[in-house]
Every structure is written in C-alpha cells, then in structure tokens.
Amino acid sequence: MAIEPSPHTFEPAGLSHKAAWPLALGISPLLYAQGKWVRKQVPRLPPAPQPWAGSVEGPRELKVLGLGDSTIAGVGVSDARHGLIPQFSLALHETTQRGVSWRSVGESGATSKDILGRFLEPALVEGADIVFVSLGANDAKDLKPLGATLSRFERLLNVLHDGHPDAVLIFSSLPAFYLFPTLPQPLRSIMYAHAQAIERSIRPMIESLPYAMMSPPPSGYHDRFFAIDGFHPSEDGYRDWARWAVDDAIARGALEL
C-alpha cells in the first residue's frame, strides 16, 4: 500500500486560528451564554440504535472499524445502517465489489481524551483493514487546549497502528463550523477557528505517515446535509460524506489492500 500525496494544498495553522482559544477565555461568559441558548433551541438527538455492526457479502472481505464521536454513533439517523461507517462500507463494496464487514466504536460527545481513556480496548479487540476515525469536533467545540489535543492525536495514531499494523488509517477533517446554521456569532467563528487550529496542526502529522491520511475539508454542505438539529448529518449527509471519503481514499491509492 502506497498512499499518494494529497492533490490539495493545505496552509498551516495561522495566528488567527491559534488565537481562538485564548480569545475564547477572554469572552467565556458570552460563549457560555450562547452555548446554553443553542442547547435550549436545538433538539438533542440520540445515537442510532444498536447494532453498530454489519456486513455485505463478497470476495476478499475488508474489515472496517469506525472510531470516534457522534458521527460514528450515527447521531442524526434513526437506523444505524444509514450512519457514516455503514454507508462508507457500502460505498466501498459498490466501488471494489469486495465483501465488507464493519463495526463502530465510540460515543456521542466523545473527545480525543475520551477515546483514549475508554474506547481503545474495544477498538483493538478485532482486526481491521481500514480504520476510519471521525474525531476532534468536540475537542474544538469544548475548546480543549491545542497542545494537549495534538498530543492525544499523536498517541492515538501510534496506538491504532500498533494494534492494527496492516490497516490504513483514514481521519476525517473537522467540521466546517462556520457553515452550521444553528450556531450564533461569535461562537460560530471561535469554534471554527479552533477547529482549524487543530486540523491544520494534526494534518501534517497524519500525512507524514505512510499508512495514514486525512480527508480534505468539505467545500460546503448541501441543503439536505443536516439532520433536524442543524448540527449532525442526515441520511443524505452521511451517505454523501461516505461516498466522498471512499472516492478520495481510492484516488490516493489508500484502499489498494
């Protein structure tokens, strides 16, 4: 397996991104009030019901592990089969005509600290050919310090590779919070800037490894992308995200397993 370099150009985290966290501390009462208002206005959606595992028959089965937060838990859909990892697996099957089995590990609201602390054991209990990680949104949303977050992602990379030495690791980009309709200003801009500080710092770390890649950020979200909370993906959102992730990984040679 040889992952081709990304055809996209990514700028490193700038001062405006890194300044989001200290700025947030200075206006924390306002951000807290806005966050409280959002929680009152936006319906709290549950994870998709279990089981979070499945398969589709075919030759030379590929094993997919999803690890992360609410997007791995299928928040936004009422049937887990319409969530991110099942849709990724189905798109992978359609594209490669190979059998695919999948399972998802994580929980809604999980940060990188949560995944390292409570979900590594179930993530490593079975082998995997592809590990799809969707994580970091809550580190950004909860304004976790940048340095600590980067250290946790570095540890996660090492642990996942040690546990799945033959797997390709695919990390999702962080959400484009500036496009989220339910977030007021300045909360929206602060969350987006901090998310960019995290993403632009972990991307070079991930892309420097021969077995790992990070998807490019979305160029936008279409009208049917969001669920009723305006925050998590809908069935259409997960399906389109999954297909786009598969297409990007295949174009870079990451799925030549």
C-alpha beads as a LAMMPS data file, in Angstrom:
LAMMPS data file: protein, C-alpha beads

257 atoms
256 bonds

1 atom types
1 bond types

-500.0 500.0 xlo xhi
-500.0 500.0 ylo yhi
-500.0 500.0 zlo zhi

Masses

1 110.0

Atoms # bond

1 1 1 0.000 0.000 0.000
2 1 1 1.337 3.403 -1.004
3 1 1 -0.846 6.414 -0.259
4 1 1 -0.359 9.153 -2.805
5 1 1 0.163 12.716 -1.551
6 1 1 -2.967 14.803 -1.411
7 1 1 -3.536 16.891 -4.554
8 1 1 -4.778 19.713 -2.330
9 1 1 -2.651 22.421 -0.739
10 1 1 -3.167 22.998 2.968
11 1 1 -1.914 26.029 4.837
12 1 1 -0.549 25.602 8.372
13 1 1 -2.442 26.962 11.353
14 1 1 -2.120 30.728 11.448
15 1 1 -2.180 33.220 14.286
16 1 1 -5.909 33.832 13.797
17 1 1 -6.567 30.126 14.347
18 1 1 -4.241 29.693 17.313
19 1 1 -5.627 32.861 18.932
20 1 1 -9.132 31.392 19.113
21 1 1 -8.501 29.544 22.372
22 1 1 -7.072 32.485 24.376
23 1 1 -9.725 34.769 22.879
24 1 1 -12.405 32.331 23.984
25 1 1 -11.114 32.527 27.545
26 1 1 -11.493 36.293 27.463
27 1 1 -15.125 36.173 26.326
28 1 1 -16.066 32.929 28.044
29 1 1 -19.201 34.338 29.746
30 1 1 -20.646 35.309 26.358
31 1 1 -19.719 31.978 24.765
32 1 1 -21.194 30.085 27.702
33 1 1 -24.461 32.003 27.365
34 1 1 -24.587 31.364 23.623
35 1 1 -23.858 27.677 24.113
36 1 1 -26.633 27.438 26.681
37 1 1 -29.025 29.149 24.274
38 1 1 -28.099 26.712 21.471
39 1 1 -28.705 23.726 23.732
40 1 1 -32.171 25.053 24.548
41 1 1 -33.071 25.762 20.924
42 1 1 -31.631 22.691 19.228
43 1 1 -33.177 19.245 19.753
44 1 1 -30.788 16.748 21.339
45 1 1 -30.692 13.737 19.047
46 1 1 -29.803 10.253 20.304
47 1 1 -27.296 7.845 18.786
48 1 1 -28.633 5.421 16.210
49 1 1 -29.943 2.226 17.834
50 1 1 -27.626 -0.768 18.032
51 1 1 -26.306 -2.895 16.416
52 1 1 -23.439 -0.791 15.116
53 1 1 -22.036 -3.639 13.060
54 1 1 -22.894 -5.387 9.835
55 1 1 -21.582 -6.849 6.619
56 1 1 -22.203 -7.217 2.925
57 1 1 -21.116 -10.385 1.173
58 1 1 -18.378 -10.562 -1.416
59 1 1 -14.900 -11.959 -2.045
60 1 1 -11.747 -10.934 -0.142
61 1 1 -13.625 -9.315 2.708
62 1 1 -12.400 -5.977 4.011
63 1 1 -12.861 -5.210 7.691
64 1 1 -13.735 -1.613 8.551
65 1 1 -13.516 -0.102 12.029
66 1 1 -15.128 3.264 12.747
67 1 1 -13.849 5.119 15.808
68 1 1 -14.916 8.453 17.211
69 1 1 -17.755 10.683 18.276
70 1 1 -21.424 11.283 17.423
71 1 1 -20.870 10.807 13.697
72 1 1 -19.556 7.316 14.392
73 1 1 -22.516 6.726 16.737
74 1 1 -24.965 7.670 13.968
75 1 1 -26.497 10.695 15.665
76 1 1 -28.933 12.211 13.184
77 1 1 -30.395 8.982 11.783
78 1 1 -32.885 6.531 13.267
79 1 1 -31.327 3.431 11.678
80 1 1 -27.637 2.686 12.172
81 1 1 -27.395 1.366 8.605
82 1 1 -27.746 4.953 7.393
83 1 1 -24.836 6.167 9.539
84 1 1 -21.338 7.077 8.439
85 1 1 -19.488 3.770 8.789
86 1 1 -22.185 1.536 7.253
87 1 1 -22.528 3.972 4.354
88 1 1 -18.761 4.126 3.946
89 1 1 -18.665 0.324 3.903
90 1 1 -21.490 0.045 1.377
91 1 1 -19.811 2.603 -0.890
92 1 1 -16.570 0.663 -0.543
93 1 1 -18.353 -2.553 -1.539
94 1 1 -20.011 -0.890 -4.540
95 1 1 -16.716 0.507 -5.725
96 1 1 -14.491 -2.531 -5.161
97 1 1 -17.053 -5.362 -5.403
98 1 1 -15.397 -6.892 -2.355
99 1 1 -17.089 -8.132 0.782
100 1 1 -17.065 -5.629 3.635
101 1 1 -17.782 -6.025 7.332
102 1 1 -17.923 -3.086 9.692
103 1 1 -18.267 -2.088 13.317
104 1 1 -18.365 1.271 15.061
105 1 1 -16.800 2.157 18.417
106 1 1 -17.289 5.430 20.282
107 1 1 -19.996 7.678 21.651
108 1 1 -21.747 10.974 21.098
109 1 1 -19.802 13.860 22.600
110 1 1 -16.507 11.964 22.740
111 1 1 -13.270 13.942 22.714
112 1 1 -9.830 12.571 21.915
113 1 1 -9.281 12.163 25.666
114 1 1 -12.461 10.078 25.950
115 1 1 -11.464 7.788 23.089
116 1 1 -8.003 7.211 24.538
117 1 1 -9.373 6.659 28.009
118 1 1 -12.341 4.375 27.373
119 1 1 -12.561 3.058 23.831
120 1 1 -9.169 1.705 22.831
121 1 1 -9.817 -1.786 24.165
122 1 1 -12.965 -2.384 22.069
123 1 1 -11.277 -0.718 19.096
124 1 1 -8.372 -3.166 19.220
125 1 1 -10.189 -6.373 20.143
126 1 1 -10.717 -7.365 16.487
127 1 1 -8.542 -6.893 13.429
128 1 1 -9.211 -4.245 10.802
129 1 1 -8.046 -3.419 7.292
130 1 1 -9.375 0.150 7.365
131 1 1 -9.775 2.358 10.416
132 1 1 -11.950 5.402 9.820
133 1 1 -11.577 7.997 12.580
134 1 1 -14.072 10.828 12.950
135 1 1 -12.881 12.825 15.937
136 1 1 -11.916 16.319 17.002
137 1 1 -15.230 18.142 16.659
138 1 1 -15.824 18.023 20.407
139 1 1 -12.228 18.982 21.169
140 1 1 -12.930 22.082 19.084
141 1 1 -16.458 22.663 20.401
142 1 1 -15.354 22.281 24.018
143 1 1 -12.287 24.457 23.355
144 1 1 -9.769 21.882 24.541
145 1 1 -6.199 23.277 24.603
146 1 1 -4.411 22.832 21.295
147 1 1 -1.192 21.312 22.637
148 1 1 -2.950 18.633 24.670
149 1 1 -5.216 17.772 21.759
150 1 1 -2.290 17.335 19.376
151 1 1 -0.518 15.067 21.869
152 1 1 -3.621 12.899 22.157
153 1 1 -3.979 12.572 18.401
154 1 1 -0.324 11.591 18.149
155 1 1 -0.826 8.907 20.785
156 1 1 -3.990 7.707 19.041
157 1 1 -2.114 7.325 15.751
158 1 1 0.574 5.252 17.431
159 1 1 -1.828 3.030 19.351
160 1 1 -4.034 2.365 16.333
161 1 1 -1.065 1.478 14.154
162 1 1 0.408 -0.793 16.815
163 1 1 -2.959 -2.532 17.231
164 1 1 -3.763 -2.676 13.502
165 1 1 -0.315 -2.720 11.873
166 1 1 -1.586 -3.626 8.396
167 1 1 -4.524 -1.205 8.344
168 1 1 -4.839 2.108 6.554
169 1 1 -5.911 4.897 8.918
170 1 1 -8.315 7.454 7.449
171 1 1 -9.007 10.553 9.510
172 1 1 -11.906 12.814 8.687
173 1 1 -11.398 16.541 8.510
174 1 1 -13.088 18.562 11.230
175 1 1 -16.482 20.171 10.660
176 1 1 -16.732 23.496 8.864
177 1 1 -18.465 25.118 11.816
178 1 1 -18.781 28.440 10.005
179 1 1 -21.437 26.771 7.823
180 1 1 -23.521 25.440 10.736
181 1 1 -26.870 27.287 10.701
182 1 1 -27.666 26.798 14.392
183 1 1 -24.535 28.490 15.779
184 1 1 -24.669 32.220 16.598
185 1 1 -21.758 34.611 16.342
186 1 1 -19.139 34.871 17.790
187 1 1 -19.468 31.254 18.987
188 1 1 -19.526 30.028 15.389
189 1 1 -16.312 31.805 14.409
190 1 1 -14.471 30.818 17.598
191 1 1 -15.373 27.146 17.163
192 1 1 -14.385 27.189 13.508
193 1 1 -11.061 28.919 14.159
194 1 1 -10.152 26.499 16.946
195 1 1 -11.205 23.549 14.780
196 1 1 -8.904 24.852 12.065
197 1 1 -6.047 25.225 14.548
198 1 1 -6.493 21.559 15.457
199 1 1 -6.962 20.280 11.902
200 1 1 -4.127 22.267 10.347
201 1 1 -1.795 21.054 13.115
202 1 1 -2.690 17.357 13.047
203 1 1 -2.906 17.062 9.263
204 1 1 0.884 17.191 8.647
205 1 1 1.382 14.681 11.478
206 1 1 -1.098 12.259 9.931
207 1 1 0.009 12.757 6.337
208 1 1 3.674 12.188 7.238
209 1 1 2.918 8.524 7.950
210 1 1 2.875 6.019 5.064
211 1 1 -0.218 4.249 6.423
212 1 1 -2.409 7.261 7.257
213 1 1 -4.276 10.053 5.501
214 1 1 -6.686 12.859 6.318
215 1 1 -9.598 13.729 4.081
216 1 1 -9.734 17.277 2.710
217 1 1 -12.234 19.671 4.273
218 1 1 -15.699 19.968 2.734
219 1 1 -16.272 22.749 0.256
220 1 1 -19.805 23.188 1.591
221 1 1 -22.907 21.407 2.820
222 1 1 -25.938 20.963 0.585
223 1 1 -29.489 21.759 1.704
224 1 1 -30.228 18.177 2.826
225 1 1 -26.922 17.545 4.575
226 1 1 -28.050 18.318 8.134
227 1 1 -30.497 16.460 10.358
228 1 1 -33.279 18.375 12.113
229 1 1 -30.848 19.703 14.731
230 1 1 -28.869 21.603 12.094
231 1 1 -25.684 20.157 13.560
232 1 1 -25.376 16.440 12.769
233 1 1 -25.629 14.860 9.316
234 1 1 -28.878 13.443 7.970
235 1 1 -29.214 10.216 5.978
236 1 1 -28.329 12.189 2.855
237 1 1 -25.436 13.851 4.665
238 1 1 -23.878 10.623 5.880
239 1 1 -24.341 8.919 2.506
240 1 1 -22.715 11.728 0.551
241 1 1 -19.902 12.137 3.094
242 1 1 -19.172 8.404 2.994
243 1 1 -19.091 8.240 -0.806
244 1 1 -16.861 11.283 -0.979
245 1 1 -14.466 9.758 1.589
246 1 1 -14.266 6.498 -0.360
247 1 1 -13.653 8.314 -3.646
248 1 1 -10.896 10.436 -2.089
249 1 1 -9.186 7.444 -0.486
250 1 1 -9.314 5.417 -3.707
251 1 1 -7.954 8.328 -5.743
252 1 1 -4.957 8.424 -3.412
253 1 1 -4.370 4.670 -3.596
254 1 1 -5.178 4.177 0.081
255 1 1 -7.611 1.323 -0.497
256 1 1 -5.402 -0.888 -2.662
257 1 1 -5.425 -3.589 0.019

Bonds

1 1 1 2
2 1 2 3
3 1 3 4
4 1 4 5
5 1 5 6
6 1 6 7
7 1 7 8
8 1 8 9
9 1 9 10
10 1 10 11
11 1 11 12
12 1 12 13
13 1 13 14
14 1 14 15
15 1 15 16
16 1 16 17
17 1 17 18
18 1 18 19
19 1 19 20
20 1 20 21
21 1 21 22
22 1 22 23
23 1 23 24
24 1 24 25
25 1 25 26
26 1 26 27
27 1 27 28
28 1 28 29
29 1 29 30
30 1 30 31
31 1 31 32
32 1 32 33
33 1 33 34
34 1 34 35
35 1 35 36
36 1 36 37
37 1 37 38
38 1 38 39
39 1 39 40
40 1 40 41
41 1 41 42
42 1 42 43
43 1 43 44
44 1 44 45
45 1 45 46
46 1 46 47
47 1 47 48
48 1 48 49
49 1 49 50
50 1 50 51
51 1 51 52
52 1 52 53
53 1 53 54
54 1 54 55
55 1 55 56
56 1 56 57
57 1 57 58
58 1 58 59
59 1 59 60
60 1 60 61
61 1 61 62
62 1 62 63
63 1 63 64
64 1 64 65
65 1 65 66
66 1 66 67
67 1 67 68
68 1 68 69
69 1 69 70
70 1 70 71
71 1 71 72
72 1 72 73
73 1 73 74
74 1 74 75
75 1 75 76
76 1 76 77
77 1 77 78
78 1 78 79
79 1 79 80
80 1 80 81
81 1 81 82
82 1 82 83
83 1 83 84
84 1 84 85
85 1 85 86
86 1 86 87
87 1 87 88
88 1 88 89
89 1 89 90
90 1 90 91
91 1 91 92
92 1 92 93
93 1 93 94
94 1 94 95
95 1 95 96
96 1 96 97
97 1 97 98
98 1 98 99
99 1 99 100
100 1 100 101
101 1 101 102
102 1 102 103
103 1 103 104
104 1 104 105
105 1 105 106
106 1 106 107
107 1 107 108
108 1 108 109
109 1 109 110
110 1 110 111
111 1 111 112
112 1 112 113
113 1 113 114
114 1 114 115
115 1 115 116
116 1 116 117
117 1 117 118
118 1 118 119
119 1 119 120
120 1 120 121
121 1 121 122
122 1 122 123
123 1 123 124
124 1 124 125
125 1 125 126
126 1 126 127
127 1 127 128
128 1 128 129
129 1 129 130
130 1 130 131
131 1 131 132
132 1 132 133
133 1 133 134
134 1 134 135
135 1 135 136
136 1 136 137
137 1 137 138
138 1 138 139
139 1 139 140
140 1 140 141
141 1 141 142
142 1 142 143
143 1 143 144
144 1 144 145
145 1 145 146
146 1 146 147
147 1 147 148
148 1 148 149
149 1 149 150
150 1 150 151
151 1 151 152
152 1 152 153
153 1 153 154
154 1 154 155
155 1 155 156
156 1 156 157
157 1 157 158
158 1 158 159
159 1 159 160
160 1 160 161
161 1 161 162
162 1 162 163
163 1 163 164
164 1 164 165
165 1 165 166
166 1 166 167
167 1 167 168
168 1 168 169
169 1 169 170
170 1 170 171
171 1 171 172
172 1 172 173
173 1 173 174
174 1 174 175
175 1 175 176
176 1 176 177
177 1 177 178
178 1 178 179
179 1 179 180
180 1 180 181
181 1 181 182
182 1 182 183
183 1 183 184
184 1 184 185
185 1 185 186
186 1 186 187
187 1 187 188
188 1 188 189
189 1 189 190
190 1 190 191
191 1 191 192
192 1 192 193
193 1 193 194
194 1 194 195
195 1 195 196
196 1 196 197
197 1 197 198
198 1 198 199
199 1 199 200
200 1 200 201
201 1 201 202
202 1 202 203
203 1 203 204
204 1 204 205
205 1 205 206
206 1 206 207
207 1 207 208
208 1 208 209
209 1 209 210
210 1 210 211
211 1 211 212
212 1 212 213
213 1 213 214
214 1 214 215
215 1 215 216
216 1 216 217
217 1 217 218
218 1 218 219
219 1 219 220
220 1 220 221
221 1 221 222
222 1 222 223
223 1 223 224
224 1 224 225
225 1 225 226
226 1 226 227
227 1 227 228
228 1 228 229
229 1 229 230
230 1 230 231
231 1 231 232
232 1 232 233
233 1 233 234
234 1 234 235
235 1 235 236
236 1 236 237
237 1 237 238
238 1 238 239
239 1 239 240
240 1 240 241
241 1 241 242
242 1 242 243
243 1 243 244
244 1 244 245
245 1 245 246
246 1 246 247
247 1 247 248
248 1 248 249
249 1 249 250
250 1 250 251
251 1 251 252
252 1 252 253
253 1 253 254
254 1 254 255
255 1 255 256
256 1 256 257
